[in-house]
Amino acid sequence: MFYDDPRCIKIADRIFKFENVIPKDIYGPIIDKTKDFTKGTNFNSWSMRNWYENRMSPSWVELFPLWEFMEELIYPELVGHPVMSLMVTDNTDEGMFIHTDSPGKGNCNLLVEIDTWQTCCELEYGMIAYLGDYTGGELYYPNINPDGTVKPDLDKSSNEVYEPLWQARLLEPCLVVETKPGDVIFHGAAYPYDHGTKPTLTGTRYAFSNFILLAEDNPGTFYNYKSPEYYEQIGDKTMASLGKWMNPLEINPQFANVIAEAIERDNLHREGKDTNIATPAIDAMKAKIKQ
């Protein structure tokens, strides 16, 4: 498993770091690409939370070598679904909201983002690579003590009972993990590994977030890394081939209407047409989220 790699530093149970591990020949072309990008200019129909709306890059072919490098860290026990965009923050942004990467196995009814790959309720870890010249942007874990031990569960018998306890917990000391350019960090995908990020203080911070599961838990929506089907699909690794790789092998029926509306808006945007269309499924999903 990845945590047996001598480069891997254990911070706490199910929280690990590889420091300054991204090779320069992978890191450099991505940074060069970011110089031509202005945060907030990428059209985004796929994020239900407003926080993401102006903080995602387009899909860049330069990110594919980084994705493969990260897959090498976890191969063969774990796999990640295709990812090709960065999360971009600077000192004009507040920190990222507290969340888990997964509601846990069997809890797909609790999802608040589009589960394109049908993997969210199967995830083992979130895996994030960091790039850029920045300060700040630390990860923090409210349910984990500074020494890495897990805090006691809060009473969730009702929202009236839970909410004051949660607000009090947010004032308690907790585990804070510094992120630096070139690092790759792993953390558990579900409770108690709720996490947020502190504000980026200077520069621009680029986070390449991947979500990983046991290879045998792949729901059949993508081909596992290094499988014959995977190599056939990525072809010559141009954007034309990778564009196909970025599409799931089957549509998640739970989000079929939301996905259809997002695709329609994307197509209108590419054609230079008005994207202000009726999106009842997207609107209904957003209405369930405390923005």
N, C-alpha and C positions, 0 to 999 in steps of 0.2 A: 504494500500500500504506500501511497505518497509520503506518509509520515515516517516511513523507514528510511527515506532518503537522507543522507548525512547533512544535506544543506537545509533540511527542514527544522525549524525551531518551534517547539511546543510552547505556546503561551498559556493555554489552559486546556481543559478537556474539550476537544473538538474545535479548538481555535489554534491555528498554526500560521507560520510566516516563512516564506523564502525571501531573504533579503537581497536586493540588487541582483536578481537572477536573470532578468530579461537580456538576451544577447544584444550587443550593439547593432548587429546587422539587421535585427528585427525592429529594435527600438527606433533607430535613426529614421528610416523611411516613414514611420508613422508620425513622428514629430514634424518631419518635413511637410507631410500632408496637412497637419493641423494649421500650418502657417497660412494656408489659403482658405481657412474656414472661419467664419464669424458666428459665434454662439447666438442661437436664436433664429438662424436663417433656414433651418431644416424643417420642412413641413412634416408634421407628425400626427397621424390619425390613430395610432395604436396604443397610446398611453391613456389610461382612464384617470389617473391622478394628474391634476393640474401641474404639480411640481415638475413633472418630466417634460412638459410641453415644449419649453424652449431650451432644454438642456441635453438634447441628444444630437449626435452627429449623424450624417448620412452613412450608408453602408460603404466602406472603403476596402478595396482589394488588398491594400497594405496591411489590414488587420488580420488577414487569413494566416500568415506565418506565425503571428502571435497566438492565434487560436490553436494552431497545430502544436506549437511549443507547449502550451498549457495542457493540451491533451496528452502530450508525452509525459508530463509530470504525474498524471493520474492513470495512465494505461498500465495494465489491461483491466483492472478491477472496476474502474469507474469510467463513465463517458459523459460528455456534455453535448447538448444540442447546438446546432449552428447559431453563431452570433457574429455580427459584423459591424457594430457601431459602438461609439464611446459615449459615456456620460461626462458632460463638460460643466465644470463649475469654476467660478472666480470670486473675487471679493465683493461682487454685487449680489451674491446669493446668500440666502440663509442656509443653515445646515440641512441635511437630508432628514426627513421625518423618520421616526422609529417604526420599524416593521420587521417581520420575519420574511424569509424568502419563500417559505412554504407554510400553509396552515396545518400541515401534518398529514400523514397517510389516512385516507378515507374521509378527508374533510374538504372535498372539492366544492361543496356548497358554500364554503366560506371565502372562495376566491374573489378578489376585487380587481384583478387585472386579467387580460386575455391570456388564457393558457394555450397558446398557439400549438405547442408541441405535446400537450397532454402529459406533461412531466411534473407540474408544480407540486402535486401531491405524492410524488415519488422521490423527491430530492433528498440527497444526503448532505450536501454542502453547497454553499455559495463560494465562488472562487473569483477573486478580483485582482487584476493587474493594474498597477498605477504608473502613470507617465506624466511628464510635464515638469515645469520649473515652478514650484509652489511651496507655500508653507501653510500649516493648518490642515483641515480636512481629516482629522483623526476619526477613527471608528470608536464608538463607545457602546457598551452593552449594559443596559440598566439592570438586568437580572443577574449579572455576574459581579461578584465582589472584586476589588482591586487585586486580591491575591489569587484570583482565578476560580474560587469556589462559587458554587451556585447559591443564590439567595433563596430563602423559603418561598414556596408558592403563596400567592395572594388569594384571598377569599373571593371567588367569582360567583357566589350564590346569587348575586343580583348586581346590576350596574350601579345601583345606589351605594352598595357596599364596596364594590371594586374600585370605582373611579377615585374616591379620596385616597385609597391605599396606593393606587398607581401614581397619583400626583405626588404623594409623599415619597414614593420610591424614586421618582425622578430627581429628587433633591438629595438623595443619598450618594455617597461615593460609589463609583462603579469602575469596572475595567475599561481603560482607555488604551487603544492600540495606535501607535504612530504609523502613518503610511508615508513611504518615501518613493520617489521615482525609481522604477526598476523592481519594486517589491511585488510579490504575489501573496495574497492572504486568503486563507480558508477559514470558514466558520460554519458551524452546524446550521442547517437550513430552517429548522423549526424551533419552537419554544424549547428551552429558555433563551435562545440566541437572538432575541429581538435586538436590533441594532439601529443606530443612526450615525450620521456624520456631523462633526462640528464644522462651522463655516471655514471655507478657504480664505486665508488671511491675505496672501499675496500671490501673484501669478495666476496661472490657469492649471487646474488639476483635471487630468483625464483618467477616468476609471473604466476599465474593460471588464464588465461583469459577466461571468459565466455561471451556469447552474448545473450541478452534476449529480448523477445518480448511479446506482450499481448497473453494470453493463447488462445484467440479466433482467433489469427492470425497465429497459427501453420499451415503451408501449408500441413501437413499430411505426413511429412517425418520422424517424430519420435513421440513416444507416450508421452503425457504430464505426468509430474511428478505426482505420486500418482494415476494415472488412473489404472484400472484393467489390461489393456494391458501392462502398464509399469511394474507392479509387475510380471506379467507372463514372460516378456522378460528378466528382470534382474536375475530371477531365484535365484540361490544360491550365486550370486554376486562374483563368481570366474571369472577369466579372460576368460574362455571358454564362459560363459554366457554374460559377458560384451563385448566380442568381437563382438557378434551379435548385442548387443545394440548400438555399435559404428558404425554400418552400416546403412545408411538411408533406409527407407522403399521403396523409389524409387529414381532412378538416375535423377539428374538435366539435362534435355536435352540440356540446354545451354552449359554445360561443359562435355557432354558425351565423346567426343573424348579425351579431356584432362584427364579426370578421368580414361579412359581405359588405356592410356599410363602410368599414375602414378601407377595403379594397376599392370600392366605388369612389370614395373621396380621393384616394391616391391616384386613381386613373384620371379623374377630373383635373387634379393638380398638374399631372404630367402633360395633359393636353392644353393647359393654360386656361381652363374653364373655371367657372364659379364653383367653389367647394362648399358653399353655404347651403347645403341641402338638408332635408329632413333625415335625422338619424335617431329614430325612436329607441332602437336597441342600445346604442351607445349612451344616449341620454338617460335611459333607465338604469344602466349599469353605473354611470357616474353619480346618479342621485343616491345610490346606496353608500357612497364613500364620504367620510368626513374629511373634506378637502382642507 
